[in-house]
Amino acid sequence: MDLTVLPRRTADELDAMRAAGRVVAQTLAAVRAAAVPGARLRDLDDLAQTTIREAGATSSFLGYKPAWAPTAYNGALCLSPNEVVVHGRPSGRRLRDGDLLSVDCGAVVDGWHGDAAFTVPVGSGTTADDARLVTATEEALAAGIAAAVPGATLLDVAQAVDAVARGYGYAHLPDHGGHGIGRSMHEPPFVPNRPTAGLDRVRLHAGSTLAIEPMLLAGAACYKHKKDGWAVVTADGRRAAHVEHTVAVTDDGPVVLTGP
């Protein structure tokens, strides 16, 4: 069987990606602390831009315009409350007690990218359903990371993520997932969160780098886009959670490059 082999990052390249990952981690920590009832999404993005800039890095997201996007992205964060799964844009919307907010951030240091996301309940109005959804998504990410070892394939990663989602009874966001990462924020391969044909032909090895990002839906596996062409929302209006880390495959096991 022919196998697709991913780029092998050197130790120095992984160090550079770790530097970018630290900026992402610092930025997300600052935003998490500021994500309280009454905070405006635009203010959270301003905080992220300042944190990234003061760290000597640049944003991976600001000005980003993939081929499918109608406009360049307008912030350093994707801020996705409640039924918005991913790619929610910064705005004047204020957070409310009981919101469920997903925050995605990317940063570049010396040409190397880091990318990570978390989902957090806002205020004291957390419901048991929201807590369960966040827990499941975080456990799915942990399972996907644990599967990213030399000799494994992307099928192993997808099966690990999918098993957790199915165990909790949650759906995946269709057609979305993780990705390779390095000199570009989005590099091949696409990293699905459920098994699909051909994943067993993509082999991981020491030096591979992936952004693994489960996106779990409390309702049906259907979505639509907002009029801005960016935000992905659940078709049934139910809530979603999104978490992500940039991960290096090493001979000593997976290493999270965007951890604290």
C-alpha positions as CSV (number, residue, x, y, z in Angstrom):
1,M,0.0,0.0,0.0
2,D,1.3,3.4,-0.9
3,L,1.6,5.8,2.0
4,T,1.7,9.6,2.0
5,V,4.6,10.8,4.1
6,L,4.3,14.1,6.0
7,P,7.2,16.7,6.2
8,R,9.7,15.9,8.9
9,R,10.4,19.0,11.1
10,T,13.9,19.3,12.5
11,A,14.5,19.9,16.2
12,D,15.2,23.6,15.4
13,E,12.0,23.9,13.4
14,L,10.0,22.3,16.3
15,D,11.6,24.8,18.7
16,A,10.4,27.6,16.4
17,M,6.9,26.2,16.3
18,R,7.0,25.9,20.1
19,A,7.8,29.6,20.3
20,A,4.7,30.4,18.2
21,G,2.7,28.0,20.3
22,R,3.7,29.8,23.5
23,V,2.4,33.0,22.1
24,V,-0.9,31.3,21.2
25,A,-1.1,29.8,24.7
26,Q,-0.4,33.2,26.4
27,T,-3.0,34.9,24.2
28,L,-5.7,32.3,24.8
29,A,-5.0,32.5,28.6
30,A,-5.5,36.2,28.6
31,V,-8.7,36.0,26.5
32,R,-10.1,33.2,28.7
33,A,-9.7,35.4,31.8
34,A,-11.4,38.3,30.0
35,A,-14.3,36.3,28.7
36,V,-16.8,37.4,31.3
37,P,-20.4,38.7,31.0
38,G,-20.5,42.1,29.4
39,A,-17.2,41.8,27.5
40,R,-17.5,42.7,23.8
41,L,-16.1,40.2,21.3
42,R,-14.2,43.1,19.6
43,D,-12.5,43.9,23.0
44,L,-11.4,40.3,23.3
45,D,-9.9,40.5,19.9
46,D,-8.2,43.8,20.7
47,L,-6.7,42.1,23.7
48,A,-5.4,39.2,21.6
49,Q,-3.9,41.5,19.0
50,T,-2.1,43.4,21.7
51,T,-0.8,40.2,23.4
52,I,0.5,38.8,20.1
53,R,2.1,42.0,19.1
54,E,3.8,42.6,22.4
55,A,5.2,39.0,22.2
56,G,7.0,39.9,19.0
57,A,4.7,37.7,16.9
58,T,2.1,38.3,14.2
59,S,-1.4,37.0,13.9
60,S,-2.1,34.0,11.6
61,F,-5.7,35.1,11.2
62,L,-5.7,38.8,10.7
63,G,-6.1,39.5,6.9
64,Y,-6.3,35.8,6.1
65,K,-8.3,35.2,2.9
66,P,-8.7,31.6,1.7
67,A,-10.1,31.0,-1.7
68,W,-13.6,30.3,-0.4
69,A,-13.9,33.4,1.8
70,P,-15.8,36.5,0.5
71,T,-13.6,38.9,2.5
72,A,-10.3,38.9,4.3
73,Y,-10.6,37.9,8.0
74,N,-11.0,40.9,10.3
75,G,-9.4,39.7,13.6
76,A,-6.8,37.8,15.4
77,L,-9.4,35.5,17.0
78,C,-12.3,33.4,15.8
79,L,-15.0,34.1,18.5
80,S,-17.9,31.6,18.2
81,P,-20.7,31.8,20.8
82,N,-23.4,29.2,21.4
83,E,-24.7,27.9,18.0
84,V,-21.7,29.3,16.1
85,V,-19.3,26.4,15.7
86,V,-16.2,28.0,14.2
87,H,-15.1,31.2,12.4
88,G,-17.3,33.6,14.3
89,R,-15.9,37.1,13.6
90,P,-15.1,39.8,16.2
91,S,-18.0,42.2,16.7
92,G,-19.7,44.5,19.1
93,R,-21.8,41.6,20.6
94,R,-21.5,41.5,24.4
95,L,-21.1,38.2,26.2
96,R,-24.0,37.1,28.4
97,D,-24.1,35.0,31.5
98,G,-24.6,31.4,30.3
99,D,-23.1,31.8,26.8
100,L,-20.8,29.1,25.6
101,L,-17.8,30.7,23.8
102,S,-15.3,29.0,21.5
103,V,-12.1,30.9,20.9
104,D,-9.5,30.1,18.2
105,C,-6.1,31.8,17.8
106,G,-3.1,31.5,15.6
107,A,0.3,33.2,15.8
108,V,3.5,33.3,13.7
109,V,7.0,33.5,15.0
110,D,9.9,33.6,12.5
111,G,7.7,32.2,9.8
112,W,6.3,29.3,11.8
113,H,2.7,28.9,13.0
114,G,0.9,27.8,16.1
115,D,-2.9,27.3,16.2
116,A,-5.1,26.3,19.2
117,A,-8.6,26.8,20.5
118,F,-10.7,26.3,23.6
119,T,-14.4,26.5,24.6
120,V,-15.5,28.0,27.9
121,P,-18.8,28.7,29.6
122,V,-19.3,32.4,30.4
123,G,-20.3,33.5,33.8
124,S,-22.1,31.4,36.4
125,G,-24.9,30.2,34.2
126,T,-23.2,27.0,33.1
127,T,-25.6,24.1,32.5
128,A,-24.8,20.5,32.9
129,D,-25.4,20.0,29.2
130,D,-22.8,22.6,28.3
131,A,-20.3,21.2,30.7
132,R,-20.8,17.7,29.3
133,L,-20.3,19.0,25.7
134,V,-17.1,20.8,26.6
135,T,-15.8,17.8,28.5
136,A,-16.5,15.5,25.6
137,T,-14.8,17.8,23.1
138,E,-11.7,18.1,25.3
139,E,-11.6,14.3,25.8
140,A,-11.9,13.8,22.1
141,L,-8.9,16.1,21.5
142,A,-6.9,14.3,24.2
143,A,-7.6,11.0,22.5
144,G,-6.6,12.3,19.1
145,I,-3.4,13.7,20.5
146,A,-2.6,10.4,22.2
147,A,-3.0,8.6,18.9
148,A,-0.5,10.8,17.1
149,V,2.6,8.6,17.5
150,P,5.3,7.4,15.0
151,G,3.9,4.6,12.8
152,A,0.3,5.6,13.3
153,T,-1.8,6.9,10.5
154,L,-4.4,9.6,10.3
155,L,-7.0,6.9,10.5
156,D,-5.8,6.1,14.0
157,V,-6.2,9.8,15.0
158,A,-9.7,10.1,13.4
159,Q,-10.9,6.9,15.1
160,A,-9.7,8.0,18.5
161,V,-11.5,11.4,18.2
162,D,-14.6,9.7,16.8
163,A,-14.8,7.1,19.5
164,V,-15.1,9.7,22.2
165,A,-17.7,11.7,20.2
166,R,-19.8,8.6,19.6
167,G,-19.5,7.5,23.2
168,Y,-21.0,10.8,24.3
169,G,-23.6,10.7,21.6
170,Y,-22.4,13.9,19.9
171,A,-22.2,14.7,16.2
172,H,-19.2,16.1,14.3
173,L,-19.2,19.2,12.2
174,P,-19.2,17.7,8.7
175,D,-16.5,18.6,6.2
176,H,-14.4,20.3,8.8
177,G,-11.4,19.2,10.9
178,G,-7.8,19.7,11.6
179,H,-4.8,20.2,9.3
180,G,-1.1,20.1,8.8
181,I,0.7,23.1,10.0
182,G,4.2,24.6,9.8
183,R,5.4,27.4,7.5
184,S,1.7,27.9,6.6
185,M,-1.2,27.8,9.0
186,H,-3.1,25.3,6.8
187,E,-1.0,22.7,5.1
188,P,-1.9,19.2,3.8
189,P,-3.2,16.9,5.0
190,F,-6.7,17.5,6.1
191,V,-7.2,15.8,9.5
192,P,-10.8,14.6,9.8
193,N,-12.5,14.0,13.1
194,R,-14.1,10.7,11.9
195,P,-12.8,7.9,9.7
196,T,-12.9,8.5,6.0
197,A,-11.5,6.7,3.0
198,G,-7.7,7.0,2.5
199,L,-6.7,8.1,6.0
200,D,-4.8,4.8,6.4
201,R,-2.5,5.9,3.7
202,V,-1.2,9.0,5.6
203,R,1.6,7.8,7.9
204,L,2.8,9.8,10.9
205,H,6.5,9.8,11.9
206,A,8.8,11.7,14.2
207,G,8.8,15.4,13.1
208,S,5.2,15.4,11.8
209,T,3.1,18.4,13.0
210,L,-0.6,18.5,13.0
211,A,-3.4,20.8,14.3
212,I,-6.0,18.4,15.8
213,E,-9.4,20.1,16.4
214,P,-12.6,18.3,17.3
215,M,-15.8,20.3,16.7
216,L,-18.7,18.5,18.5
217,L,-22.4,19.4,18.1
218,A,-25.1,18.9,20.7
219,G,-27.7,18.4,17.9
220,A,-27.7,17.2,14.3
221,A,-24.7,17.1,12.1
222,C,-26.0,19.9,9.9
223,Y,-24.7,23.4,9.5
224,K,-25.1,26.6,7.5
225,H,-23.1,29.8,7.0
226,K,-24.0,33.3,8.3
227,K,-24.4,36.0,5.7
228,D,-20.8,37.2,6.4
229,G,-19.6,33.9,4.6
230,W,-17.4,33.1,7.6
231,A,-19.3,31.9,10.6
232,V,-20.4,28.3,10.6
233,V,-23.6,27.8,12.7
234,T,-25.6,24.7,13.6
235,A,-28.6,24.3,11.4
236,D,-30.8,23.4,14.4
237,G,-29.6,26.3,16.6
238,R,-28.1,23.9,19.2
239,R,-24.8,24.5,20.8
240,A,-21.3,23.4,19.8
241,A,-17.8,23.2,21.2
242,H,-14.4,23.4,19.5
243,V,-11.0,22.7,20.9
244,E,-7.6,22.5,19.2
245,H,-3.9,22.1,19.8
246,T,-0.8,22.1,17.5
247,V,0.9,18.8,18.1
248,A,4.4,17.4,17.2
249,V,4.8,13.6,16.7
250,T,8.1,12.6,18.4
251,D,9.8,9.3,19.3
252,D,9.0,10.1,22.9
253,G,5.3,10.5,22.2
254,P,3.1,13.4,21.1
255,V,4.2,16.9,22.2
256,V,1.6,19.7,22.5
257,L,3.3,22.8,21.0
258,T,0.5,25.2,22.1
259,G,0.3,24.2,25.7
260,P,0.9,26.7,28.6
